[in-house]
Amino acid sequence: MRLKEKVALITGAASGIGRETALLFAAEGAAVVAADINDAACGEVAAAIRGAGGSAIGVHADVSRASDCEAMVAAAEREFGKLNVLFNNAGISHADDDDSISTSEAVWDLTFQINVKGVFLGCKYGIPALRRAGGGSIINTASFVAHLGAATPQLAYTASKGAVLSMTRELAAIHAREGIRVNALCPGPLRTELLMKYLNTPEKQQRRLVHIPMGRFGLAKEIAYSALFLASDESSFTTGAEFLADGGITSAYTTPE
């Protein structure tokens, strides 16, 4: 088991990448703290892990609130005695996110509150716990659009994920000699609710697929396996990385004709 005797805290654990990662980490031996604003779905993930013989708790966490982030870290240490892995995965892509003219300040602010401040607060309260455990791994979910920009305008989301990359690089440099590794996981287009709510017709999906060399959307579970590598001791010399799992889109991106 690649995460035996480790304790992992995962935000946004109720669905998508977070859910698949929680299940995978538990199968690989980790005790899991599944954090999300959706208490019912989060509890279901924790219950599924326990039903399979693993250890898990569900905790309520709005990652834009300092008190919730402090509480979720405290719950990990209280329940399992330590924290070894922090996966700052919670994020949003707002339906009204567009270009700079059309995007409202409210949408901009909400996106940054969750996607950027949420990572900051996770680290603010998680890093002291990782120190107490003697080191560990932080994984921050960014996106391929932070490298390329998005063909369909989603300015707040793209800018927020760029901020996550910058924050990850600096945190990695600051904490490297404490045995705390910090890496950004950059998924490509995935067949998840977050993306499919926009690509809601075969025509829209095909327009995106023509830019992906593999010719298909990724799966949340495939991203979970990338997170597993970054969480495990197998990535012990990896920090400050922008880990792309994108089906090759950043290697062959072209603008729509």
N, C-alpha and C positions, 0 to 999 in steps of 0.2 A: 504493500500500500504506500502510495507516494506522499500522503499527508498524515501518516500515522502519528498520533499523539499531538497533532497540531489543532489549534482552535482558530476558526476562520469566521470573520464577520463580513457579511455580504449585504450591501444596500440594494434596493430595487429587486429584492429576492422573490417577489410574488409572481413574477412572470418573465418571459423572454430569457435573455442571457442570464439574469440573476437567478431565476428558478433553475435553469439547467445546470448552472454552476454550483448552486447549493446541493443539488442531488448528486452531482459528480464528485464534489469535494467530500461529501459524506461517504460515498462509495469507496473513496480512496483513503478513508480512515479519519478524516477531520471531524471534530465536533463543530457544528455550524450554528451561528447566530444569524437567523434570517430576518432582516429588517426591511420594513416597507410601510407606506401609509395605508395600504390595503390590509387591514388586520386579518380578515377572514381568509384571504388567499395566502397570506404569509403563514398563518397558522396551519393551513392545509399542507404547505411545503414542509414545515417542521414535523407535522404529523406523519407525512409520507416517509420522511427520513427515519423517524422513530419506528414506524411500522416495518421498515426494512432492517431493523436492528441497529440503526445508528443513533447518534446523540445530536439533538437539535432543540433550539427554542425559537419561537417567533417573538419579535419585539416591534412595537410601533415606533416608527421614526419618520418624521418629516425632516429631511436632511438640510433644509434651509433654516432650521431652528437649532440654535446652539444647545438648548436644554435637551432636545431629543437625541442629538449626537453624543452628548456627554452621557446620557442615560443608556444608550445602546452599548457603548464601550463598557460602562460600569456593569451592565447585565452580563456581558461576556466574561468579565473577570469574576463576578460574583458566582455565576453558574458553573464555569469551567476552570477558573483559577488563573487564567492568563489569556493573552491574545497574541497570535503568531502571524496571522494573515488578515489584512484589511483590503477588501475589494470595494472601492468607491464606484459603484456601478449605476446608482440611481440617476435618472435623467429624463428630460422631456424634449419633445419636438412639437411645438405648438402649431395647431392647425392654421392660425392666423399669422405665423411667421412668414415674412416675405422679403422684399427688398427694403432699402433704407427709407424710402418714401412711404411705403404702405404699412410697414411694421409699426405698431403702436409702442409707446414707451412702456405700457403695462406688460405687453408680451415680451419685450426686451428684458425688462427688470425681472419678470418671473423666470425666464429662461436662465438668466445669470444667477438668480437666487438658488436655483436647484442644481444646475449643471456645473457651476463654478464655486459658488459659496458652499455648496454641499460637499464638494471635494475638500475645500479648505477646512471646513468644520470637522469632517471625518478625520483629517490628519491632525488637526489641533488637539483633539481628544484621543485619537488612536495612537499617535506616536509615543506619548508618555507610557501607554500600556505596552507597546512593542519594546520600549526601552526596559521596562520592568521584566519582560520576558527574555531579555538578552538579545534582542534583534528580531527581524522578521521581514515580511514582504508586504508592500503596498502596491496595489494594482488600481489604476485610475482608467475608467472607460472614456476614451476620446472617440475619434472617428476618422475614417479616410477623408472626409470632407475638410478636415483641418489641414490636410496636405494639398488638396486640389481646389477647394471651393465646390459648391454644388451647382449643377446645371439648372435645377429648379430652385429659385431663390428661397433661402431659409437662413437669412443673415444672422439672426440672433443665435441660432443653433450652431452654425459654422464658426462664428466668432467665439462662442462659449467653448467649443471643443479645441479651438486654437489656444485659448487660455489654459485649458487643462494640460495641453502639451507643455507650455511654458512653465507652468507650476510644477509639473512632474520633473522636468529637467533640473530646476533649482532645488527642489526637495531632495532629489537624488544626490546632488553635489553636497548639500548641507549634511545629510545623515549617513553618507556612505561609510564613514569610519566608526559608526555606531552599530554596524551590522544590520542596518535597515536599508533594504533595497526598495526603490520606487520606480515603477515602470508604467508606461501608458499603453493600453491595449486599444488598437484602432481597427474596429470591424469595418468591413465593406458592406454593401447592400445585403440585407438579410431578409429571409421570409419570416418576419415577425410582425406583430400587430402595429408596432411603431412606424414601419415603412409601408406596409400593405394598405393602411388606411388612406395613404396618398396614391399609391399605385393600384387603384381599385378597379381597373379594367385590364383585359389582356393586352390592349394596345399600349397603355401606359407602362405596363410591365415590360413589354418587348422593347420599348424605347430605351429603358434602362439596361436591359440584358445585352443589347448589342455592344455595350461598352465594357462588359465583363468578359475577359478572355475565357474563363471557364464556362461561360454561357448559361449560368444558373445563379440563383440567389443562394447565399450561405444560410446555414442553419444555426440557431442559437447554441445547439450542443457543440458545434464545431468551434465556436468562440469559447465555450466553456473549457474545451481541451487546451486552448491557448492559455487561458487563465490558469489552468492547472499547472502548466509548465512554469509560468511566472511565480506561482505560489510555492512551488516545490523547491527542494534544495538542488534540483537539477539545474536551476538557473542562478546558481550561487555567484557567478561572475557577471551577471546581467543587471545593470541598473542604469537609469536615465534613458532607457530605450523606448523607441516608438514602434511597438510590435504590431506590424500590419498583418491582418488576416482578412484579405479583401478580394480573393479570387483573381488577383492580378490587375485590378482596375487601375491602380496608381501607376502601373508599369506601362499601360497602353491606353490611357485616357485620351479621348478626342471629343471635341465639341459636337453637338448634334448638327446634322446637315439641314 
